[in-house]
Amino acid sequence: MQRVLVINAKGGCGKTTIATNLACAWACSGYRAALLDYDPQASAMRWLSLRSDERPAIHGVAVYRRPAGGQTSTWLHRLPPGTERVVMDVPAGVTGTRLLEYTRRADVVLVPVLPSPIDIHAASRFIQDLLLEAKVRQTRVRVGVVANRTRENTRIFQALQRFLASLELPLVTQLRDTQNYVHAAERGIGIHEMWDSRAGRDKCQWVSLMDWLEQSSDSGHGDASRLTG
C-alpha cells in the first residue's frame, strides 16, 4: 500500500483538486484506490458523491466524521481489504502535533503551491515545518512539490523554481491554469477521464508526477489502521 498525503498550511492552493485527480488516476490504472477526507469542508467526499457507479471505483472515507453511538473510529474508517493506493486530503492550517500525526501516516507528502508571492512565502514556512518539526527526511517520507495553476515563463514561476532548488526539493510537476479541472470536478470525474482533446495537455502534465510516485511505491507498507487512528 502506498499512502500519499496532500497538504499545505495555506488554503486555496488546490489540495482537493490534486487529491481527487490522483485517486482517479490510480483507479483508472487499475489500482484499488481509497480517498480519505480529513477536512470538515468535505470537498473530496462531495466530489465522490457526484461520481457515477460506472466509473472506476474509488473507496471514500469521511475521516472528519465522528463515530456515532456504538461505533468505533477504527470500524468507521476501515479500508477495504486489498487497498493498494491511499490519498489523504487534509484541511489547511495544520501545524505542530497534528502535522506530525498526519506525516506519520504517509509514505509521500505532496505540497501544492500556487506561483504567487504570498503563496510561495506561506509554502516556505510550511515546508520548513515539514523538515524541522515533522522531520520528514529523517523518517524517509518523500516530499514533492506540485506547482498548481501555473503559467510558464513568468518571473514568479521562476522564483518558485529557485526557492525549491534552495531546499533541494523536487518540483514533480506543474499543472496549468485551466477550467478543465473545474469541469471535471462538477461531474465527479478526473482529468484522466475527460476525452475532450483540449484535456490532452493536462493529462501529459500528470505523467512526471505518477512516475515519481511509482518510484516510492515499493516503500509503502505497514498497518492501514495508522491512516485514520
GIDAZI-V770701 format. One record per helix or strand. SS is the DSSP state (a for helix, b for strand). FROM is the first residue (numbers start at 1). TO is the last residue. Records with the same first field share a line. If there is no record, write none. Layout:
BEGIN
SS=FROM-TO ; FROM-TO
END
This chain:
BEGIN
b=2-6 ; 33-37 ; 58-62 ; 85-89 ; 108-114 ; 142-150 ; 170-176
a=15-28 ; 43-49 ; 73-76 ; 96-104 ; 117-132 ; 155-167 ; 180-186 ; 191-193 ; 197-205 ; 207-214 ; 217-219 ; 224-227
END
